[in-house]
């Protein structure tokens, strides 16, 4: 169900409030790029700085934007479920289930649960919904990792259909996948090693960089899948430069600055404790946008013309 490039979208703010005009403009721009889906209220969307009401409003609004398209052009809408509390996760899912195509559920952060507790947590989330669930394993953010014993238990639950894997162990994409007896999608959440993960068996990328250059990301993915390595290498090298500036300072502040420069969102505002990016990083992002052609990015053409 979940393949290709999926943008983990930012949440635009203006004057402390959600800027729904910018949010809708961003989603429509992403839809025109050929991406396969969006994650709303994920970590890139500053979900931990949002109230439960704001999260519901964002997902409902995104659903209205996405639904206002022919079926052939609709992208997947995935709701982020980011909380250390099982009950809070369940409430987030109840509030947004009618609007989403699936949920991205992170391993409980900060509290460092045991593998048995991880299984119990995700099993309860699975039982609460008929919608597909993507496991989200991000040990650098949450302090613990979904290990093989827990993974083998969780893939038995029929509506757990994919994993967003953010550990640095690329061998998981091939070693864990080859022993499965059913369809299950391995996705990577690391832009900097995305194509290494695809080579190891991942089928998609949940991406921060896709906020800024969605067509570049889609073109790179498509050329990889087609086996056009000459074209792929060109896109890959440009995306390597993009990825380096997108994560030079805490995300999503760099992506928000780039989107403001592109005229997609009205403000680069983030919620504290995040702050706007440094003058030096602004210069580097400006140089990148100029290098790959500012107007072509805005129009979702990227560097495809010159390929």
C-alpha positions in Angstrom: 0.0 0.0 0.0 2.7 2.5 0.9 5.5 2.8 -1.8 7.5 5.4 -3.6 8.3 8.8 -2.1 6.0 10.0 0.8 6.5 13.5 2.1 6.6 13.9 5.9 5.0 17.4 5.7 5.7 20.4 7.8 3.0 22.3 9.7 3.1 25.9 8.6 2.6 28.5 11.3 1.9 32.3 11.2 1.6 34.4 14.3 1.5 31.3 16.5 -1.4 29.7 14.7 -1.6 27.1 12.0 -1.5 28.7 8.6 -4.1 26.6 6.7 -3.8 28.6 3.5 -0.1 27.7 3.3 -0.8 24.1 4.4 -3.3 23.6 1.6 -1.0 25.2 -1.0 1.8 23.0 0.1 -0.3 19.8 -0.2 -1.5 20.7 -3.6 2.0 21.5 -4.8 3.1 18.1 -3.5 0.2 16.3 -5.2 1.3 17.8 -8.5 4.8 16.4 -8.1 3.9 12.7 -8.3 4.6 11.7 -4.8 2.6 8.8 -3.5 1.6 10.1 -0.1 1.9 12.5 2.8 2.4 12.1 6.5 0.5 14.8 8.5 1.4 15.4 12.2 4.6 13.3 12.1 7.8 14.5 13.8 8.5 16.7 10.8 5.1 18.3 11.4 6.1 19.2 14.9 3.4 17.0 16.3 4.6 17.2 19.9 4.1 20.9 19.8 0.5 20.6 18.6 -2.6 20.1 20.7 -4.8 17.2 20.0 -7.4 19.6 18.5 -4.8 21.1 16.2 -3.8 17.6 15.0 -7.4 16.6 14.2 -7.9 19.9 12.4 -4.8 19.4 10.3 -5.6 15.9 9.3 -9.3 16.7 8.5 -8.1 19.7 6.4 -5.6 17.6 4.6 -8.3 15.0 3.9 -10.5 17.6 2.3 -7.6 18.8 0.1 -6.6 15.3 -0.9 -10.2 14.1 -1.5 -10.9 16.9 -3.9 -9.1 15.1 -6.6 -10.0 12.3 -9.1 -9.3 8.8 -7.7 -6.5 8.3 -10.1 -4.6 11.3 -8.8 -5.3 10.9 -5.1 -2.3 10.4 -2.8 -2.3 8.4 0.5 -2.9 10.4 3.6 -1.1 9.0 6.7 -1.8 10.3 10.2 1.2 10.6 12.5 0.8 9.1 16.0 3.7 10.4 18.0 3.3 10.0 21.8 4.9 8.0 24.7 1.4 7.3 26.0 -0.7 4.4 24.6 -3.9 6.1 25.7 -2.9 9.3 24.0 -2.1 7.4 20.8 -5.5 5.7 20.9 -7.2 9.1 21.3 -5.3 10.5 18.4 -6.3 7.6 16.2 -10.0 7.8 17.3 -10.1 11.5 16.4 -8.7 11.1 12.9 -9.5 7.5 11.8 -12.3 8.6 9.4 -9.9 10.9 7.5 -6.8 8.9 6.9 -5.7 6.0 4.7 -3.4 4.7 7.5 -1.4 5.6 10.6 2.3 6.0 11.2 2.8 4.9 14.9 6.2 5.5 16.6 7.7 3.3 19.2 6.9 4.9 22.6 9.5 7.6 23.1 11.6 8.6 26.2 10.3 5.8 28.5 12.4 3.1 26.9 9.9 0.2 27.0 10.9 -3.4 26.9 10.3 -5.5 23.8 7.4 -7.1 25.4 5.9 -3.7 26.3 6.5 -2.5 22.7 4.5 -5.5 21.4 1.7 -4.8 23.9 1.6 -1.2 22.9 1.3 -1.8 19.1 -1.0 -4.7 19.6 -3.5 -2.4 21.4 -3.2 0.2 18.7 -3.7 -2.4 16.0 -6.9 -3.8 17.7 -8.4 -0.3 17.9 -8.6 0.4 14.2 -9.3 -1.2 10.9 -6.9 1.1 9.1 -3.4 0.0 8.1 -0.6 0.8 10.5 3.0 1.6 9.6 5.4 0.9 12.5 7.9 3.7 13.1 11.3 2.6 14.4 13.5 5.6 15.1 15.9 4.7 18.0 17.9 7.9 17.8 14.8 9.9 18.7 13.0 7.6 21.1 15.8 6.0 23.0 14.9 2.4 22.2 14.5 0.2 19.1 12.1 -2.4 17.8 14.2 -5.6 17.8 13.7 -8.8 15.8 11.7 -10.6 18.5 9.2 -7.8 18.7 9.0 -7.3 14.9 8.3 -11.0 14.3 5.3 -10.8 16.7 4.0 -7.6 15.3 4.0 -8.7 11.6 1.5 -11.3 12.6 -1.1 -8.6 13.1 -2.9 -8.2 9.8 -3.3 -4.5 9.7 0.3 -3.8 10.5 1.4 -3.6 6.9 4.7 -1.7 6.9 7.6 -0.3 8.9 9.4 3.1 8.6 12.9 2.1 9.6 15.3 4.8 10.8 18.0 2.7 12.4 21.4 2.8 10.7 21.4 -0.9 10.2 20.6 -1.3 6.5 20.8 -5.1 6.7 17.4 -5.0 8.3 15.9 -4.2 4.9 17.0 -7.5 3.4 17.4 -9.9 6.4 14.1 -9.1 8.0 12.2 -8.9 4.7 13.3 -12.3 3.3 11.8 -14.3 6.1 8.3 -12.8 5.8 5.5 -15.1 4.6 3.2 -12.2 3.6 3.3 -8.8 1.8 4.9 -6.2 4.0 6.4 -2.9 3.0 9.8 -1.8 4.2 10.2 2.0 4.1 13.2 4.1 5.1 12.9 7.4 7.0 16.5 8.4 6.4 17.0 10.7 3.4 20.7 10.5 3.5 20.8 6.7 3.1 17.5 6.3 1.2 19.0 4.8 -2.0 21.1 2.4 0.0 18.0 1.2 1.7 16.2 0.8 -1.7 19.1 -1.2 -2.9 18.7 -3.5 0.1 15.0 -4.0 -0.5 13.1 -1.0 0.8 10.1 0.0 -1.4 9.7 3.6 -0.4 11.0 6.7 1.5 9.2 8.8 4.1 11.1 11.9 3.4 11.8 15.4 4.8 13.6 16.5 1.7 10.5 15.7 -0.4 8.9 18.8 1.2 11.3 21.0 -0.8 12.1 19.1 -4.0 9.3 16.5 -4.4 9.8 16.1 -8.2 13.5 15.6 -7.8 12.8 12.8 -5.3 10.2 11.2 -7.5 12.4 11.4 -10.5 15.3 9.8 -8.6 13.1 7.0 -7.4 11.5 6.3 -10.8 14.9 6.2 -12.5 16.2 3.8 -9.8 13.2 1.5 -10.3 13.5 1.6 -14.1 17.2 0.8 -13.8 18.3 4.0 -15.5 21.5 4.4 -13.5 22.9 7.2 -15.5 19.9 9.4 -14.9 19.6 8.1 -11.3 23.1 9.1 -10.4 22.5 12.7 -11.4 19.4 13.0 -9.3 21.1 11.1 -6.4 24.0 13.5 -6.3 21.7 16.6 -6.3 19.6 15.1 -3.5 22.7 14.4 -1.5 23.4 18.2 -1.4 19.8 18.9 -0.5 19.8 16.3 2.3 22.9 17.8 3.8 21.3 21.2 4.2 17.9 19.9 5.3 19.6 18.3 8.4 22.4 20.7 9.1 20.2 22.1 11.9 17.2 20.7 13.7 14.4 19.7 11.3 12.0 21.0 10.1 13.4 24.5 10.4 15.6 24.2 7.3 12.7 22.8 5.2 10.4 25.6 6.3 13.0 28.3 5.3 13.3 26.7 1.9 9.6 26.5 1.4 9.2 30.2 2.3 12.0 31.0 -0.2 10.1 29.0 -2.8 6.9 30.9 -2.0 5.0 27.8 -0.9 4.5 28.8 2.7 4.1 32.3 4.1 6.4 32.0 7.1 9.3 29.9 8.3 8.0 30.0 11.8 8.6 27.0 14.1 7.4 26.4 17.7 9.8 26.5 20.6 12.1 25.1 21.6 12.9 25.0 17.9 14.2 28.3 16.4 14.8 29.7 12.9 18.0 28.6 11.1 21.3 30.4 11.2 22.4 33.0 8.6 25.1 30.6 7.4 22.5 27.8 6.7 20.2 30.3 4.9 23.1 31.1 2.6 23.7 27.5 1.8 20.0 26.8 1.2 19.8 29.8 -1.1 22.8 28.6 -3.0 21.3 25.1 -3.4 18.0 26.5 -4.7 19.8 28.8 -7.2 21.9 25.9 -8.4 19.0 23.6 -9.2 17.0 26.4 -10.7 14.5 28.2 -8.4 11.6 28.4 -10.9 11.9 24.8 -12.1 11.6 23.6 -8.5 8.5 25.7 -7.9 6.9 24.3 -11.1 7.8 20.7 -10.2 10.1 20.3 -13.2 13.4 20.1 -11.2 16.3 19.2 -13.4 14.4 16.8 -15.5 14.7 19.0 -18.6 18.4 18.8 -18.7 18.6 15.1 -18.0 
